């Protein structure tokens, strides 16, 4: 799960990590009032769940309160398109108005999971402000890493090594080491999957500040963080994704026209792959879960069919213990109830396969049965073309 | 032979009184597995569906010599259940539970490193040695005893390949689902080592997916240490970057972990790769025939 920069900064503050003074605004007038309170030059920043905001015109510097109001007027309501947003962009509904900081150096600091080592890694670099992947590709020597002990966490000597790696000295070094340990404490306490400060800045008056902040959270741990769940912004999420997750379905919309409904994540990915190999384009990833119950099938159909680009549907269910007659019954009931006209290709494995196929054939609805996933994919791609 | 479980395996089910635990304990028993009983704290001393129930794993080990734990407890308690089984000296721990917070798995993995126990999973279908024993949730009847070792990060996609193999008359030595989480117990490399040493296994089918570097590590291990033919498939060739595809670990991040990258690494290591998931079974049949 992702949250906004202003929300991340409020959590950082809770853990003692210094951030610039600022507040969030939803109207230009409110932005002006905040800028007046802060006094002096401010930065007005679009609040969307995507990086690359500066280049896209989502971050503006203003010299005074009137300038802040004007900047907010330009940014609020704009549709921001960056390499990290969906192609259609995200509409900006909030801006963060912050005091401008006198930057002496831009640094990078982040903590995340290192899958290969099965523990948490803290990364620091003097090449702040850039994408860390870019730094890693071009200047791997400019990234310093420390791996936390899985049981004991990050130790002060490791934080010092990172602080020296950032080129800090004197009071800024001491503040930096404290900040690194605080960030790691936050990362663990809130079950983050990523806690990134980019840039972390050294100001001309010797302070260390989180100028930007990104916190992502482990979805598996949200059950013990209701305070994080409360920060969810539905404006940032695809309404179909939200609807799917309510029903315990895993749905991801893609660009093609062949809808897929599959049980299990691996088989769902493999089904997308085989549609592509058959010359088609999958419209979505959809995992209905191992059991593929009638209720789930109906929910899945409702979500699939609300995507107007879907021309044909491929149901690929490997039930094993699942009874195919029950599955077929669920599919037929859902199609009838929703009044679907789309051609549906069904490939199912499990007990009572023949009975299931017979039920589909005798339903009078637009079903095609396939014996294996290769045949099913070829059929559904053909049908999607014919219907297009 | 086979790997990890066989006729002598004595399974204890953690969370046996829950719906999933009950259902699958019975299915494993039906398959012929020696399910000695289950553990549900607070229900020790009772009987459930004919299975004795203990309060602790240690009690199950003392009473019945349980040497394999099969875990169905909810995600919030699963990490603790794994550690309890390891502390009681259970050799093979299979965790089916999906949704364990990754920070807990980091601690569990470090804890396991100080014990002799092996964890399979979490977020996996478990394992089966066809004709001998099953400690998992896979449908037993699609399997057949034979020469192919199967290892996979996925559940139903593993059933798919097993089905393709069995339909061709090709049985399996053991099938191991290592799970779809970013931090898990047993890796591809561990299972490949076991299959290489197992006399029953003549060929290996490896099913990977996008995200992480486990497939690249597996490829390197195959190049250096595996003399048996290996067939590989990676699902998620069409997955968009930055999106988690159902499994917690299936995500292309920072341009890393793509299917194309993993296929290249496997091909470079001499693994026969398959592009279409419909061709997995037929390709294993071909490499086995070539081997003679």
Boltz contact constraints between the chains, C-beta under 6 A:
constraints:
  - contact:
      token1: [A, 113]
      token2: [B, 102]
      max_distance: 6.0
  - contact:
      token1: [A, 115]
      token2: [B, 182]
      max_distance: 6.0
  - contact:
      token1: [A, 115]
      token2: [B, 212]
      max_distance: 6.0
  - contact:
      token1: [A, 116]
      token2: [B, 213]
      max_distance: 6.0
  - contact:
      token1: [A, 118]
      token2: [B, 109]
      max_distance: 6.0
  - contact:
      token1: [A, 118]
      token2: [B, 183]
      max_distance: 6.0
  - contact:
      token1: [A, 119]
      token2: [B, 106]
      max_distance: 6.0
  - contact:
      token1: [A, 133]
      token2: [B, 254]
      max_distance: 6.0
  - contact:
      token1: [A, 150]
      token2: [B, 106]
      max_distance: 6.0
  - contact:
      token1: [A, 150]
      token2: [B, 107]
      max_distance: 6.0
  - contact:
      token1: [A, 150]
      token2: [B, 110]
      max_distance: 6.0
  - contact:
      token1: [A, 151]
      token2: [B, 110]
      max_distance: 6.0
  - contact:
      token1: [A, 191]
      token2: [B, 101]
      max_distance: 6.0
  - contact:
      token1: [A, 191]
      token2: [B, 103]
      max_distance: 6.0
  - contact:
      token1: [A, 218]
      token2: [B, 101]
      max_distance: 6.0
  - contact:
      token1: [A, 218]
      token2: [B, 102]
      max_distance: 6.0
  - contact:
      token1: [A, 220]
      token2: [B, 99]
      max_distance: 6.0
  - contact:
      token1: [A, 220]
      token2: [B, 101]
      max_distance: 6.0
  - contact:
      token1: [A, 221]
      token2: [B, 101]
      max_distance: 6.0
  - contact:
      token1: [A, 250]
      token2: [B, 246]
      max_distance: 6.0
  - contact:
      token1: [A, 252]
      token2: [B, 243]
      max_distance: 6.0
  - contact:
      token1: [A, 263]
      token2: [B, 156]
      max_distance: 6.0
  - contact:
      token1: [A, 264]
      token2: [B, 155]
      max_distance: 6.0
  - contact:
      token1: [A, 264]
      token2: [B, 156]
      max_distance: 6.0
  - contact:
      token1: [A, 265]
      token2: [B, 245]
      max_distance: 6.0
  - contact:
      token1: [A, 265]
      token2: [B, 246]
      max_distance: 6.0
  - contact:
      token1: [A, 265]
      token2: [B, 247]
      max_distance: 6.0
  - contact:
      token1: [A, 266]
      token2: [B, 154]
      max_distance: 6.0
  - contact:
      token1: [A, 266]
      token2: [B, 157]
      max_distance: 6.0
  - contact:
      token1: [A, 266]
      token2: [B, 209]
      max_distance: 6.0
  - contact:
      token1: [A, 266]
      token2: [B, 235]
      max_distance: 6.0
  - contact:
      token1: [A, 267]
      token2: [B, 156]
      max_distance: 6.0
  - contact:
      token1: [A, 267]
      token2: [B, 157]
      max_distance: 6.0
  - contact:
      token1: [A, 267]
      token2: [B, 160]
      max_distance: 6.0
  - contact:
      token1: [A, 269]
      token2: [B, 235]
      max_distance: 6.0
  - contact:
      token1: [A, 269]
      token2: [B, 236]
      max_distance: 6.0
  - contact:
      token1: [A, 269]
      token2: [B, 245]
      max_distance: 6.0
  - contact:
      token1: [A, 270]
      token2: [B, 157]
      max_distance: 6.0
  - contact:
      token1: [A, 270]
      token2: [B, 235]
      max_distance: 6.0
  - contact:
      token1: [A, 270]
      token2: [B, 277]
      max_distance: 6.0
  - contact:
      token1: [A, 272]
      token2: [B, 238]
      max_distance: 6.0
  - contact:
      token1: [A, 273]
      token2: [B, 237]
      max_distance: 6.0
  - contact:
      token1: [A, 273]
      token2: [B, 238]
      max_distance: 6.0
  - contact:
      token1: [A, 274]
      token2: [B, 276]
      max_distance: 6.0
  - contact:
      token1: [A, 274]
      token2: [B, 277]
      max_distance: 6.0
  - contact:
      token1: [A, 276]
      token2: [B, 238]
      max_distance: 6.0
  - contact:
      token1: [A, 277]
      token2: [B, 276]
      max_distance: 6.0
  - contact:
      token1: [A, 285]
      token2: [B, 245]
      max_distance: 6.0
  - contact:
      token1: [A, 287]
      token2: [B, 246]
      max_distance: 6.0
  - contact:
      token1: [A, 318]
      token2: [B, 156]
      max_distance: 6.0
  - contact:
      token1: [A, 318]
      token2: [B, 159]
      max_distance: 6.0
  - contact:
      token1: [A, 318]
      token2: [B, 160]
      max_distance: 6.0
  - contact:
      token1: [A, 320]
      token2: [B, 139]
      max_distance: 6.0
  - contact:
      token1: [A, 320]
      token2: [B, 159]
      max_distance: 6.0
  - contact:
      token1: [A, 321]
      token2: [B, 139]
      max_distance: 6.0
  - contact:
      token1: [A, 373]
      token2: [B, 278]
      max_distance: 6.0
  - contact:
      token1: [A, 374]
      token2: [B, 278]
      max_distance: 6.0
